């Protein structure tokens, strides 16, 4: 297996009970490969503490952003309105108080 030296290209499609994700990787040498199967295997819950030291898929920041963009286009949204830290909600409260408006 080649080391990751390219970027993934993602396509997300809405399915009846979820989303389908197809992916391909374009290597710097021009070769393109596709993700065909993801293998899931049964494990003892105790094995979860001893997962391999390498990820199943390594994404560059560009590839991760492309996947997020495709999920967004398919309708997937963050659970906390895109602000997991809560800072945006804090800013809304400050603006509402300063201008005496409801946001």
C-alpha positions as a Markdown table, in Angstrom:
| # | Residue | x | y | z |
|---|---|---|---|---|
| 1 | Unk | 0.0 | 0.0 | 0.0 |
| 2 | Unk | 1.3 | 3.4 | -0.9 |
| 3 | Unk | 1.9 | 6.1 | 1.7 |
| 4 | Unk | -0.6 | 8.9 | 1.6 |
| 5 | Unk | 0.8 | 11.5 | -0.7 |
| 6 | Unk | -2.3 | 12.7 | -2.5 |
| 7 | Unk | -5.7 | 14.1 | -1.8 |
| 8 | Unk | -9.0 | 12.3 | -1.5 |
| 9 | Unk | -11.9 | 13.4 | -3.7 |
| 10 | Unk | -15.3 | 12.8 | -2.1 |
| 11 | Unk | -18.9 | 12.4 | -3.4 |
| 12 | Unk | -21.7 | 12.3 | -0.8 |
| 13 | Unk | -25.2 | 11.2 | -1.9 |
| 14 | Unk | -28.3 | 11.1 | 0.2 |
| 15 | Unk | -29.8 | 7.6 | 0.7 |
| 16 | Unk | -33.1 | 6.4 | 2.1 |
| 17 | Unk | -31.7 | 6.1 | 5.7 |
| 18 | Unk | -28.5 | 8.1 | 5.6 |
| 19 | Unk | -25.7 | 9.1 | 3.3 |
| 20 | Unk | -23.4 | 7.3 | 0.9 |
| 21 | Unk | -19.8 | 8.3 | 0.7 |
| 22 | Unk | -17.6 | 7.5 | -2.3 |
| 23 | Unk | -14.0 | 8.4 | -2.4 |
| 24 | Unk | -11.0 | 8.3 | -4.6 |
| 25 | Unk | -7.4 | 9.4 | -4.1 |
| 26 | Unk | -5.3 | 11.2 | -6.7 |
| 27 | Unk | -1.6 | 10.6 | -6.1 |
| 28 | Unk | 1.0 | 13.1 | -7.0 |
| 29 | Unk | 2.4 | 10.8 | -9.7 |
| 30 | Unk | -1.0 | 10.9 | -11.5 |
| 31 | Unk | -2.3 | 7.5 | -10.4 |
| 32 | Unk | -5.9 | 7.4 | -9.1 |
| 33 | Unk | -7.3 | 4.8 | -6.8 |
| 34 | Unk | -10.9 | 4.4 | -5.4 |
| 35 | Unk | -12.2 | 3.2 | -2.1 |
| 36 | Unk | -14.1 | 0.0 | -2.8 |
| 37 | Unk | -14.8 | -1.8 | 0.5 |
| 38 | Unk | -14.5 | -0.9 | 4.1 |
| 39 | Unk | -14.0 | -4.0 | 6.2 |
| 40 | Unk | -15.7 | -4.2 | 9.6 |
| 41 | Unk | -14.8 | -7.0 | 11.9 |
| 42 | Unk | -16.1 | -8.2 | 15.2 |
| 43 | Unk | -13.9 | -7.4 | 18.2 |
| 44 | Unk | -14.0 | -7.9 | 21.9 |
| 45 | Unk | -14.8 | -4.6 | 23.6 |
| 46 | Unk | -11.5 | -4.9 | 25.4 |
| 47 | Unk | -9.7 | -4.6 | 22.1 |
| 48 | Unk | -10.9 | -1.1 | 21.6 |
| 49 | Unk | -8.2 | 0.1 | 24.0 |
| 50 | Unk | -5.6 | -1.5 | 21.8 |
| 51 | Unk | -6.5 | -0.1 | 18.4 |
| 52 | Unk | -3.6 | 0.1 | 15.8 |
| 53 | Unk | -1.4 | 3.2 | 15.9 |
| 54 | Unk | -2.4 | 4.1 | 12.4 |
| 55 | Unk | -5.8 | 5.4 | 11.2 |
| 56 | Unk | -7.9 | 3.4 | 8.7 |
| 57 | Unk | -7.9 | 6.5 | 6.4 |
| 58 | Unk | -5.4 | 9.3 | 6.6 |
| 59 | Unk | -6.8 | 12.6 | 5.4 |
| 60 | Unk | -4.8 | 15.7 | 4.5 |
| 61 | Unk | -6.4 | 19.0 | 5.7 |
| 62 | Unk | -7.6 | 19.6 | 2.2 |
| 63 | Unk | -9.2 | 16.2 | 1.9 |
| 64 | Unk | -10.9 | 16.5 | 5.3 |
| 65 | Unk | -12.3 | 19.9 | 4.2 |
| 66 | Unk | -13.5 | 18.5 | 0.9 |
| 67 | Unk | -15.3 | 15.7 | 2.8 |
| 68 | Unk | -16.9 | 18.2 | 5.2 |
| 69 | Unk | -18.0 | 20.4 | 2.2 |
| 70 | Unk | -19.6 | 17.5 | 0.5 |
| 71 | Unk | -21.4 | 16.4 | 3.6 |
| 72 | Unk | -22.6 | 20.0 | 4.0 |
| 73 | Unk | -23.9 | 20.1 | 0.4 |
| 74 | Unk | -25.8 | 16.8 | 1.1 |
| 75 | Unk | -27.5 | 18.5 | 4.1 |
| 76 | Unk | -25.4 | 17.3 | 7.1 |
| 77 | Unk | -25.0 | 20.0 | 9.7 |
| 78 | Unk | -23.1 | 20.2 | 13.0 |
| 79 | Unk | -25.1 | 19.4 | 16.0 |
| 80 | Unk | -24.3 | 22.7 | 17.8 |
| 81 | Unk | -25.0 | 25.1 | 14.9 |
| 82 | Unk | -21.4 | 25.0 | 13.7 |
| 83 | Unk | -20.0 | 26.3 | 17.0 |
| 84 | Unk | -19.0 | 23.4 | 19.2 |
| 85 | Unk | -17.2 | 25.7 | 21.7 |
| 86 | Unk | -20.3 | 27.9 | 22.2 |
| 87 | Unk | -18.5 | 31.1 | 21.3 |
| 88 | Unk | -21.0 | 32.1 | 18.6 |
| 89 | Unk | -23.9 | 31.8 | 21.1 |
| 90 | Unk | -21.9 | 34.0 | 23.6 |
| 91 | Unk | -21.5 | 36.6 | 20.9 |
| 92 | Unk | -25.2 | 36.6 | 20.1 |
| 93 | Unk | -26.0 | 37.2 | 23.7 |
| 94 | Unk | -23.6 | 40.1 | 23.9 |
| 95 | Unk | -24.9 | 41.7 | 20.7 |
| 96 | Unk | -28.6 | 41.2 | 21.9 |
| 97 | Unk | -27.8 | 42.8 | 25.2 |
| 98 | Unk | -25.8 | 45.7 | 23.7 |
| 99 | Unk | -28.5 | 46.6 | 21.1 |
| 100 | Unk | -31.5 | 45.5 | 23.2 |
| 101 | Unk | -32.8 | 43.2 | 20.5 |
| 102 | Unk | -33.8 | 39.5 | 20.4 |
| 103 | Unk | -31.6 | 37.3 | 18.2 |
